[in-house]
Amino acid sequence: MSHVATILKARSEMMNVKISLARPTDALAIAEMSRRFIEAGLPWSWTEPRVARCVRHADCAVLLARDGRRLAGFAIMEFLEEHAHLSLLAVHPGYRLRGVGTALVQWLEASARAAGIFSIRLELRAENQGALSFYQRLGYQDAGRHAAYYNGVEDARRMTRNLSVVQA
C-alpha cells in the first residue's frame, strides 16, 4: 500500500475523531491517560501540573484526539532550536490501529516543518515492540539504546526522523 493510500485509509477509519490543541482544562485527562498507558509500572512523572505547563508553553504542542467527548489519544511535543522532541504519545486501546496515532504524529511533523525544524527525536520503552513497529512504519530510525532511562528501571530505545528526507 502506498504512503498516500495508507493516510487515506487511516483518515477514513477515524472519521469521527477530531484533532485539536489541548487546553489547560484537558491536563488532568491527559495526565491520567499517560499514567495508565505510558507510565504504567513507573513513578508518575507526567502529572496534571506538568502537562498544564506544557499546554501553556509556547514551545510545546499538546494535541488531543477526541471522538465526541471521549479522549481517543494525545501527543506532547517540545520544539527546541535544532530539533523537536516527541515527549509523549498515547492512543486509547479502543482506537489503536485506526490511524489516530498516525494523524497525531503527522500533525506534529507538519508543525515542525512549518517551524523550520527537520529533525524529531523520541524515546520509547526498549521492550515496547508495538511502539517500535509504529514508529518504524512512520519512517523513524533507531538511534541507539539508553540504559536505565526510565527512573533507573527500564531501558529506552531512542529514535529519530529526518523530515527533510522524502519517503517513497
N, C-alpha and C positions, 0 to 999 in steps of 0.2 A: 504494500500500500504506500503511495506517495505521501510526502510530508503534508501537502495540501489536503489530500483525502483524509488523512488522519485528523487534521484540525477540523475539517467539516464534520466528520463523524463524531468527534468529541463535542462539538458545539450542538449538534442535534440531540445528543444524549443528555445534555444538561440544559435543555431548553428553558426550564423554569428557574434555573439557578442564575442569579444576578451577582455580578462582582461590583463592589464599591469600596471606597475608602472607609476605614473604621473611624468611629468617633470615640471620645473618652468613655462614654457610657457603655461601649462594647468591650471594654478592657476585662471585666470580670469573666464574661463568656469565653473570651479568647484564652485567658489565663487558665480557666478550668479545662478547656479543651486541650491546651498544651500539657497540663498535668496528667490528664487521662491518656492521651495518645502519643505524646512525645517523651515526657519526663517520667513515665511510669518506672518505679524502682529506683529513682534518683531523688535527691533532695530537690524540692520545688524552687526553681530559680526565676521562672517567668511568671511572677506574681502579678496581681492586678495593678499595683503601683508601677511596676517596671513596664508593663505593657502600655499603661496610660502615658508614661513618659515618652515612649516611642511614638504613640499616636500623635502627641503634641509636638514632637521634634521635627523640625523642617528637613533634616537629612534622613528621615526614616519614612518608609511607606508601609502602612499596615492595611492589608486588604481583607475584606470579608467576602465569602461566597455564601449567599443566602438562597434558600428555597422557601419563598414566602417569609415567614418569621423564623424558620429553623436555620441554625448555623450549619452549613454543609462543609465549610472549611475556612482557613485563614492562612495568611502569609505575612511575614515581617522581614523587610529588607532594609539594611542601612547603606546609604550612599556615601562612600568615602572619596578621597581625591583621585586615587588611581584605580579603584575597583569598587564593586558593590559586594556586600556580604549578605547572603540569604540566611538569616538567623533562624527562622522557624517556618515550617510549612506543615500543616496538618489538614487531612480530609477525613471527615466522619466516615466510619466503615460503610455505612449505607450509601455513600456517594462515591466510593472508590471505583476506579475503572470506568468512570462515566465522563472523564475529561475535566473534572473540577480542578485537580492539581495542575494539569497542563495549562488550563486557562489562567490560573493564578500566576504560574511561572512566566507565561508568555506576556502577561500584562506587566510584570516587573521587568522583564527583559526589554520590552519596548520603552519603558520609562528610563531604564539605564541608558539605552541608546540615545534617547532624546536629551539626556543629561550629558552626553559625550563620554559615557563610561562604557567600555567594551570588554570588561572582564568581571565575571561573577565568581565568587568563591562560596563554599559552604562546607559544613561538616555533617556527618551522619554517623549513627552508631555503626561500628565496624561490622557487626553481625546482622544488620538490617538489610537482608537481601532484596526485599520488596522495594525499599527506597533506593537502593543501589541500581536496580534494574530500571526504575522510573527515571532517575536522573541520567543514566546512560542512554535511554531512548530519546531523551531531550537534547543529547549532544554533550553532556558533561563528561569530563575526563578525570580519571583517577590522578590525584596529586599527592599520594602518599598516605601514611598512617601516622596518627599521633597517639602514643601510648598514654593510657590513663587520662585522657582528655576530659571525660565527664566525671568531675568530682573525685578524681583519682581512682575511679572504679572501673570505668569502661573505656576501651579504645575508640577512637574516631577514625573514620576514613574521610580524607579531605578530597574535595572535587572542585573542579574549575571549568569554566566555559569561556571561550574567547568568542565574543559576539561579533567581531569583525570578520570572522570566517563564515562564509555562506555554506550552509549544509545542502547536500543533494536531496 
